[in-house]
Amino acid sequence: MHPLTHDQLLAAERGTLYKEAQTRIALVYPSPYNAAMSSLGYQQIYRTLHGMPGVAADRAMLGDDRTLETEAPLGSYPMLAFSVAYELEIAGVVEQLERAKVPVLVEERGRRHPIIVGGGPLTFSNPAPLAPFCDVIIVGEGEDVVVELVEIARDVGFDRERLWDALRGKAGYYLPSHGETVPPVAQARDSGLPARSVIMTPHTELSNMFMTEAARGCSRGCTYCVMRRSTNGGMRIVPRADIIAGVPADATKVGLVGAAVTDHPDIIGIVRDVVQSGRGVGISSLRADKLTDELVGLLAKGGYRTLTVAADGASERMRRVIERSTRASHLLRSAELAATHRLSTLKVYMMLGVPGEDDSDVDELIEISKEFAKIHRHTAYGLAPFVAKRNTPLDGAPFAGIKLVEQRLERLRKGLNAAKLGGKVEVRSTSARWAWVEYMIAQGERVAGLAIMDAYRNGGSFAAYKQAFEARGVVPTGPRARVMSGAEKTAAHKLRVLATAS
C-alpha cells in the first residue's frame, strides 16, 4: 500500500491551522504521520506556536523533505523543532536532517543553516544522545519554554551564536555545545492545562479521536517510571468541567490522556459525561486497582472492546520490588469485569527481565494465566523487556540480556501450552534485541547519539547498532556504572556487547 500524499492527508483532517505569518517554524516528528498525529504533546506545541503573534508552525513527519501545510523545503525554515518520544526515534532525527540537507552535527552548521531544537517526552529521561544533533534542547514540558525560545530567536535574527548567548543559564534549556549540564525539567503553568487535540484525522492509530488531558503527571512511585510522583510535583488534576467544556461539538470519540487517568478523583463522572453525550471514549492508562463495575460498564457503552491494564511485574513479588500497587486480586477482578461487560479481550501489560526476577516469577505468571482462562475467554499479554531509564530509582540497573529474556518468554509459552491455554491466553512480545539497543541509548551519553548516526547510515539494522556501539565505545553510564574506573568501563562494555547482544 502506497503512503497517502500530503494533499490526501490534509483533506482528511479537521482542525488544521492555516495562518499567514512572518515567522514559520517547522515542527518535525521523527516517526510516521499516524504516530505524530496520535501524540498530544506534538499537537499541543503546534497549537502553542500558532497562538504566537506573527508565528506559524508547519508540520513534517518521518520521510518528508517538505512540510505538509506549505510544501516548503525543510531546510528553508529558520528553525526545525523536533518532538522525540523515545530513544529509537533519534535515528529519525538523523534521517530528517539529511533529508532537509542540514548538516547532522551541530559543529558542521553555519549561519545559513536552520537552528535545530530538540524536545519531547525523551527529555524527561536522558536527552544526552540527542546532543550531537541539537543546537538547543528543551527539557521537560515545552509549552511555555518554546514560546520564550521563539521570541528570543526572532529577536536575535535566528543567529545561532547570539541565541546561545541569550539562553545561557536560563531554566529549561540544555545547550550541549556549551558544555552545560542537563537542567531540571521545565514545568508548564497549570493555567495552560489541559493539552487538547487540534487536529482530528482518520489516519492515526486513534482514528478521529479527540484527545484531552485528564491529569498531568502521576501520584504513584513505581521505581521504573520517569513520570512518577517526584516528577514535576506529581499529579496535576484537570477539573471535570474544564475537560468536558473543551470537547468540540463534532467530536465523536474522546480520548482521556495522562500517566494515571483512572487516579483522577472524578474519573467516573468524566466518563459518564462523555458517554451520555453519545460519544465513544478511550483512556490512555487503566489502573487495575481503580476499576469498578460502573466504570467498566461505562467504558463498554463508550465502545470499549478490549480492557487494558498494566501489571508490569510478572509476579506478586516483582510488583512489590518495583513498588507497583497492582495485586493479583486486582488483575483477576479486571478479568471478571471484562467478562461481565462482554469485552472481547483482557490485555495485560508487563515487563520481563526486571532486576531480581527469576524463573519462579514466570511460573507464577503461568499459574495466574490458568485463573484468567477460567474467568475470561481471551487474555493477551503485552510483554516488553525491562529497560532502565535515567531519572528513576532503577537508573543504572543492568539489562537482563537478550538470551535470558528470550528464555523467559519461551518458558512462559511452553508453560501456557502445557496447561492447554492456547487460544485463551496469548503472548505478544516486543523484541529483546531492540530493547537492548534502547537500553544502550537510554543509559548512554552523547557518544550514543554518534553511534545512532553511524548505525542509521549503515542501514539501521540490529547488527549495525551493535557494530556502532562497539566502534564508538558506548557504555551504559547510569549512577551505578559511574563508580567504575575507565579501564573497568572498557572491560564492562566489551562484556555487555558480547554477552547481551550475541
N, C-alpha and C positions, 0 to 999 in steps of 0.2 A: 504494500500500500504506500503510495507516494504521500509525502507530507503536504499539508494544505499550504497554499500561498498566503502571503501577508494579507492580500485583499479578501480572501476567503475567511481568514481568522477574524479580521476586523468586522466583516459583515455579520458574523455570528455573535459579536459581543454586544452587551448592553451596558452603558455607563462609561464608555471610552471617553477620555478627556481630550478635547482639542482646544488649542489656545495659541494665538499669536503672541510671541514673546521675544524680547531682545536676547535673552539668555536661554539656551536649550541644553539640558543635561541628558546624557544617555544613561538610562537605568538598565543595567545588564544583569541577567540571571544566567549563571553558568550551567544550567540544565535545560531540558526542552520546555516548550511552551506549556504543556499540561502541568508540569511541576511548578513552573513560575507562577501561573495564574491560580494555583492552589495554595500559594504562600501568602498568608495575610500580612506578614511583615513587608513583603515586596510591594503589595498593593498599598499599604499604609504610607510607605515612603513616596510612592507615585502620587498619592493624594497630597501629601505634605509639600512636595516640590511644586505641584501645580497651584497650591494655595499661596505661594510666594508672589508678590508683585513683580511683574517683568520676567518671571521664570516659568519654564515648562519642562516636563520630562517626557522623553520618548523612550519606548521600551525596545530591548533586544534580548534574544534568548540564544542558547547554545546552537551554533550552526549559522547564525545570522552574521552578515557583514554590513547590514544596513538596519536601520530602526523601522519598527512597524508603522508608526504614525506618519513619518515623513519620507521614508526610504532614503534618508541621508546616510552617507557612509559613516560608520562608527568612528573612524579616525578623524572625521571633520569636526567632532564635538570638542569643546574646551575641557570637558570633564566626563570621564566614564566612571560611574558609581556601580560597583559590584555588590550584590547581596549573596553571601555564601552561607549555605545552611550547614554543611558538614564537610569533613576532610576530603572525601573523594571528589568533591566538586572543584577543588583547587585546580585540577587538570583542565577543567572547563574555562577557568580564568586564563590559563596559558593559551588555550585554543582560541578564545575570543580575542585576545590581544594580537595574536598572529593573524587572525582574520582581518582585524582592524588595521594591520600593518603598523602597529605601535610596538616599539622595542619592548620585549617582555621584561627585561631587567631595568630597575629604576636608574641605575648608573649609566645606562646606554641612551637615556632620553635627553632631548634638548628642548629649547624654548618652543619649538614648533609642535611638540607632541602634547597630547591631552594629559591632564592631571588624572592619575588613576587612584580611585578611592575604594577601599575595601570595607565591608561591614556585614551585618547579618548574624544569625544565631551562633555561627562558629566562633565569633569573637568573645562570647561568654566563657569559652573554654581556653583555647590556645590559638591566638592569631599569628604566632611567630612564623609558621610555614608560609603564610601569605606575604611576609615582609619583603622578600626579594622583588615582588611584583607591584607593590602598592606604594605610592608617594605618601598617602595618609591612610590610616586605618581608624575608623570609628569603632570604639569598643563599647559594646552593650546596646542599650535602647537608643535608636538613632533619630527619633522624630525631632527632638529639639536641637540636637547637635548638628544634624545635617543642614538645618536652616542657617545656623551660625556659620557653618563651613562655607556654604554657597555665598552668603553675604560677604564674608571676608575674601573669598576667591574673586568675587566681582570687583571688590574694592581695589585689589592688587592686580587686576587685569589678568587673572588666571596665570600669573607668573609663579612658577614652582618655587624658586628660591625665596621670593617675597612671602609666599603663602607659608612656607616652613617657618620663616622668622615670626610671622604673625601668630602662628599656632603654638609655638614652643611654650611649654609649661601650662597650657590650657587643659582643663579636665576633659576627659573623653576621647582624646586624640593620641594615637600611637604613631610616632614618627620614626620608623625603623632606620632610615638613612642617617639620622642624627644620633644614633646610639642610645636613644631613650628607652627606658624600661616600659613594659606594658602597664598602663594606668588602671585604676579600678574601673569597673564597668559603669557606664553612664546610666542614669535613670531619667526617664521621661516624666514630665509633670502629670500628676493624677488627673488634672483637668483636661488632659488630652485623650484620656481613655473614654470609651473603648476604641481600639482599632476596628475598622469595618471594611468590608469589601467595597471597592469602587466599581469593578467590572465583574459581571456575571457572564459566563460562556459555557456552552455545552462541551467544549473541547478541553476538559480537565478531568482529573480523577473524581472530582466532586461536582459533576455536571450540573451547571446552572444553580449551584448553591450559593446563597448569600451568607458570608461568614461574618461573625461578630464576636469580639471577646466577651466572655462572661467574667473572667478574672485574669489578672496577670501575675505570674509567679506561683509559688506553692508554699503551703504551710507545713509540709512534711519534711522529713530529714533523711530520705533514702541516701545511702552513702555513695552510690554510683552516679547520682544525678547532678547535673550542673544547675538545674533550676530548683534547687532545694530551698528550704526556708531561710537560709543565710544569704541568699542571693537577692540583692536589691530590696531588702526589707521584707522578704517573704511574699505572702499572697495579698494582692490588692484587689478588692472586690468591686465590681461594677454593679450599681443598683439595678434591680429588676426593671424599674420604669425606664431607665436610660437605655437598657438593652432593647426592650420592646419598641420604644419610641423610634429607635434608629433603623428598624426594619422597613425597607421600602414596600410600597403597596404592591408592586409587581413581583415580589419575591415569592416563589412557590416552595422553596426549601430553605431552611435556616440552619446554619452550622454554628454551634456554640463552641468557641475555641479557647483553650487555655491549658496549662500544665495539669490542673486538677479541677476541672469544671464541676464534677459532682461534689466537690467540697464547698461549693457556693451555698450559703445558708438558705437561699430561696430557689434552689435549682428546680424543685418540683413545680413551683408556681411559674417559673420562666417557661419550662417545657409545656406546662398546661396552656399558658397563653399562646404559645406558638401553634400547638396542635389544635386548639379550639378555634384559631383563626383560619383553619383549613390548610395549613402549610405542613410540609414534611419537616422533619427535624433530624439533626445529626449532632453528636457530641464527640469532641476530639479525644477525650480520655474518660473512661468509666472506671471508677474505683469499686472493686467488688464489695468492699465493706460498707459502701454507701447505697447499694442498690436496695430498692423496696419494691413491693408488688405494684404500688401505684406508679412509681417512676417507670418501671419496665413496661407496664401496661400502656402508659402514655407514649413511650418510645415505639411500641408496636403499632399504635394508632397513627404515629407520625411516619410510618414507613420502614421502620427497622426490620431487617430480616436476619441480621447477624448481631448477636450480643457479644461485644468485645471487651475483655477485661485483661488486666495485667497481673501476673503472679510474680514474674521476674526471677525469683529463686525456684529451683526445681523441687525443693523440699521445704518443710516447715523450718528445719534447722537453718537452711541457707537464707530463707526470708528473714529470719531473726538476725543472721550475720550482717545482712545489708540494710537492716533496720526498716524493712518493708512491713507495714502493718497488716497486710493481707494474710489471712489464715486459710487453712484447708476448708474450714467450715464456711467461709465466705465464698470460696470458689464453688463448692458443692451447692450452696444456696443460689449462686448465679445460674448453675445448670438447671436447677428446679424452676427458677423464674423464666428461663428461656423456654423450657418445656411447657410451662403453664400458659405462656402467651404465644405459643406456636411459632417461635422463631426458629428458622431453619438450622442455624449453626451457633454454637458457642465457640468463640475464638479466644484463646488464652495466650498472651504474650509472655515469654520468659527467656532468661539467659542461661547458657551453659558455659562452663569454664570460669565461674566466679571463684576467687581465691578461697581455698578451704574446702571446695567441693570434692566429692569422691563418688565412686560407683554407687554407694548406698543411697545417695541423693537421687540418682537416676532411677534406681529401683523403687524408691518411694513414689516417684512420678508415675511409674508403671502401675503401681497399686492404686493410686487415686484415679488413674485412667479407667480402671475397671468400674469404679463408682460412677464416674461421668457416664460411661456407656449404659449403666443401669437406669440413669435418670433421663438422659437426652439422646436423641438419635444420632447426632453428629457433633463431635468436638474436633476443633482444629487447633494444633499448637503452632504458634508463630515463634520459632526458636532462632535466637541470634547469639553468636559467641560474645562473651563479655569483653568490652574494650574500655580500659581505664581512661578517664578524661581528666584533664587539668582542672584545677579549682574544685575538686571534690575530695572527700576524705579518702577515697581509693586512688587518688592521683599517684602514679608511680607503680601501682600494682602490676605484676608481670602478666603477659599474655599466656594463656594456658598452653598454647601450642596447637598447631593445625592438626597434627595426628591425634592428640588427645581429644580435642573437640569432636573430630570425626569418629573416634572410637566411642565416645559417649552417645553420639547420635545413633550409631549402629547398635549399641546396647539397647537404646530406647526402642528402636524399630523392631529389633529381634524380640524384645520383651512384649511389645504390643502384639506381634504376630503369634507368639507363643500363647498369649492369652486370648487369641482368636478375636481380636478387636479390629481387624481390618475392615475398613468401610465405616466404622463407628468413631474411631479416633485416628485423625490424620496428622502427619508431621510435615510441616512446611518450614524448611530451614534456609537461612541465608548462608552464603559462602564463608567457610572458615578461612580460606586463603585471603579473600578480600577484607575480612575482619582483621587479619594480621597486618595487611597494608594500612588499613585505617588506624590501627594501634600505633604503628611505627610513625605515622604522621602526627597523630594526636599527642604522642609523647615526645615529639621531636622539636628541634629548634629551626631556625631559618634555613639551615642546610637541608632540612627535609623538603623545603619548597624547591630548592635547586634539583633535588633528586626527582621530584614530581615532574619538573620541566624536562629532565633527561628521559624519564620513563615515557612521558607523552610523545616526545619526539622519536622514540624508538618503538612506537606502536601501541603503548599503553597497556600491554599485557601484564599478567602477574609476573612472568619471567623478567619483563623489562623493569618492573618496580624492584624486584629482588636484586637485579644487577645494579640498578641505580643506587639503592640503599648501600650496597657493598662498596661501590666505587666512591661514593661521597662520604662514607664513614658515618652514616646515620645511626645514632644510638639513642634509645629511649632515655630521656633525661628528667624524669619526674623526680620528686624530692628524695625518694629512696635511692635513686640512681646517682644523685649528686654527691653522695658521700664517697664514691669510688674515685680512685686516682685515675689519671689519664691512661696509664697502661692497663689498668683494670677495666676501664670502659672499652678500650680497644678489644681486649680479650672477650669481654662480655658481648660486644657487638658481633664478633665472629661466631661465638657460640649460639647467640639467638638466631642469627641468619641461617646457620646450618641446621640447628635443632628445630626451630619453629617453622621454617619455610620449606623444609625438604619434603 
